[in-house]
Amino acid sequence: MNGILGLMLLAVAWAASGAESVSPYAQEAGAFQGLSVDEIHGLMTGEGMGMARPAELNHYPGPRHVLDLAPELGLTPEQLESTEAVYERMRTQAQALGERIVKEERALNKVFASGTPDVLSLESRLASIGQLRAQLRLAHLAAHLELRPILSQAQVELYDQLRGYSEAAPMTQGQQGHGHGHGHGQSHGLN
């Protein structure tokens, strides 16, 4: 009886160790080979997915996060309206590009699924996907650039603190927001 129990325990241990060695790609196959469910969702909804990290960490706030923190940042009605406009333009552009990327990634998957991939067709397809991904990243980064002059320096500093970036390098004179003549760059009591 002890021998049978030992064999059963050994079989269970072997099965459990085999589950750990399953490729992470196999776990993502639910969406389609090439993109995970999270990647597809992020691309289709226009999410940033870390694409604007260089801007974010260098005192160029993102429109979605500024909207989320609007009360804490003390946005004026004009700043709120301008931020919403920046966000909507970025999101619309990002969603359109994201849809095209998903379509191209699906087509790339079909090339491999057909069993007839070749280097020349892959090179062309990957160049197209790369260009779309660059445009998508630019859309996100450009929104950070567009948003920066809308906020005051004090608001940007508060944003950095609220987002946990207070250890980031100090802003240079060229990075400080001075507004653009429409009442958007003032501190509004946050100094």
N, C-alpha and C positions, 0 to 999 in steps of 0.2 A: 504494500500500500504506500509506504514511504517513497518507493521508487517511482510510482505513478504520479504522486503528488509533486515530486521533484521534477519529473519531466514536464508536468503541466506548468509549474512555475518557470521552468527554463523556456518553454514555448511562449509564455506570456511576456517574459523579459525580452526574448528575441523579437517578438512582434512589436513591442514598444520601442525597442532600439531601431527597428526598421522604419518606424513612423518618423523618427527624428531625422532620418537621412533623405527624406523626400525633398526633391528639388523645390526651391521657392517658386520656380516657374510653374510647377504643377498646381500650386495653390492659387495662382493668378489666372488660370485658364478659364475661369468662369466668365470673364469679360470676353476677351479674345486674345489670342497670342499676340503680344506686342505691347499692349497697354493694360495696366491693372484697372480694376473697378474704380479705385480712388483717382487714378490719373484721368480716366475718361470723365468722371464726374467733375473734376477740377477744370479740365479743358472745356467741357460743355457749358459750365456755369460761369466761366470767366474768372475763376479764382486765381490769386497770385502765385500760389504754390512755391513761394520763396524766390520767385524770379526777380524781384526788386530789392533783394537783400542788400546789395551795395548802397542803394539810395537810402533805404530804411536805417541802416547802421551809420550813415554819415549825415544825419540831420535833415533828411528829406522825407517827411512823413507821407504815409500812404492814405489815399482818400477813404478807403473802407474803414481803416482804423481811426482816422480823424472823425468820421461820422459816428463811430461807436463811442468815442470819447468826447463828443461835442459838449455835453454839459460840464464835464470836468475841465475842458479847455476854455470854456466861456466863449464859444463862437458867437459872433453877432449874427443876426438874421442874414446879412449880406454874405458873410463868410460861409454860413451853412448852405445858402443857395449856391454859391460858387463851388463849394466842395461837392455838393450833390451833382452839379453839372459835370465836374471833372470825373467823378466816379461813374456816372452814367455813360459818358463818352468812352471811357476806358473799358467798362464792362461790355458795352455793345461791340466794340472792336475786338476785345479779347474773346468773346463768345463766338463771333464769326470766324476768327482765326482758329480757335479751338475746335470748332466743328470741322474745318478743313483739315486740321492735323489728324483728327480721329479718322476721317475719311481716307486720308493718305496712308495712315498706319494700318488701317484695315486692308487697303489695296496691297500694301507691302506684305502683310500676312498671307494674302491670297496667292501672291507670287510664290512664296515658299510652300504653301499648302498644295499648289498645283504640281509641285515637284520639278518646276522648270526655271528656277532662278539662274540668272547669269550676272556677271559682274557689271556689264554695261547698263543693263536695266536697273540694277540695284543702285548704281552710282547716280543715275538720273533721278530715281525715286527719292533717294536719301538727300540729294541736293535740294529737291523740292521741299521735303519735310524740314530740313535744316533752315531753309529760307523762311518758311512759315513760323518755325519756332523762334527765329531771330526777330521776326516782326511782332510776334506775341510778346516776347520779352521787352522789346522796345515800347510797345503799347503800355505795359506796366510801368516801366522806368519813366517814360515821358509823363505819365500821370503824376508821379512823384515830383518831377521837375515843375510841372504846371501848378501843382498845389502849393509848393514852397512859398512863393511870393504872397499867397493869400493869407498866410499866418504871420503873426508877429514873432520876433525872436523869443520872447517870453513863452509864447504858446508852443513853439518848437521845443524849447528846453523842457517845458512841462510834459509835453508829449513823450520826449525821450525818457523822462523820469517814470512816467506812467507805464511805458512799455518795457522798462527795465534796462534802458540803454544809458543810464546816467554815467557810466564809466567810459562812455565813448569819448573820442578826442574832442577838444573844444572847437567850436565853430570859428572859422576864419572870417575876416571882415566881408569877403566876397560871398559867404554863405548866409549871412544875416539878412533876414527879410526886412525890407523897408517899404513894402506895399507897392502898389502900382497906380496910385492916384485915384482909386475908387473907394477909399475908406477901408480897404481890406488889410492893410499891413500894420495897422496900429495895434498897440498892446491891449487896449480895452480893459484897463485896470488890472492886468496880470503882472505888472512889473513889481 
